């Protein structure tokens, strides 16, 4: 997120355009939803 803010402050993105930041939660988030990622035998 810090990089996105930095680029925005430096004028990298055109004014008035939308920017999407997709936070995936990192690798730890994968194990919070074992069925969604094909880990049916994983016990949290």
C-alpha positions as CSV (number, residue, x, y, z in Angstrom):
1,X,0.0,0.0,0.0
2,X,2.9,2.3,0.7
3,X,4.1,2.0,-2.9
4,X,0.6,2.8,-4.2
5,X,0.5,6.0,-2.1
6,X,4.0,6.9,-3.1
7,X,3.2,6.5,-6.8
8,X,0.0,8.5,-6.4
9,X,1.9,11.4,-4.7
10,X,4.4,11.4,-7.5
11,X,1.7,11.8,-10.1
12,X,2.2,8.3,-11.7
13,X,-1.6,7.9,-12.2
14,X,-3.6,10.1,-14.5
15,X,-5.9,12.5,-12.6
16,X,-9.5,11.3,-12.5
17,X,-8.6,7.7,-13.3
18,X,-9.6,4.8,-11.0
19,X,-6.9,2.8,-9.3
20,X,-7.5,-0.7,-7.8
21,X,-5.5,-2.0,-4.9
22,X,-6.1,-5.7,-4.4
23,X,-5.1,-6.9,-1.0
24,X,-5.0,-10.7,-1.1
25,X,-4.1,-11.1,2.6
26,X,-0.8,-12.7,1.9
27,X,0.1,-16.4,2.2
28,X,-1.4,-16.7,5.7
29,X,-4.9,-16.0,4.3
30,X,-4.7,-19.1,2.1
31,X,-5.1,-21.3,5.2
32,X,-8.2,-19.5,6.4
33,X,-10.3,-20.8,3.5
34,X,-9.0,-24.4,2.9
35,X,-12.0,-25.5,0.8
36,X,-11.7,-22.5,-1.5
37,X,-8.1,-23.3,-2.3
38,X,-8.4,-27.1,-2.6
39,X,-7.0,-28.0,0.8
40,X,-9.9,-30.1,2.1
41,X,-7.7,-32.2,4.4
42,X,-6.1,-29.1,6.1
43,X,-7.1,-28.7,9.8
44,X,-6.9,-25.0,10.9
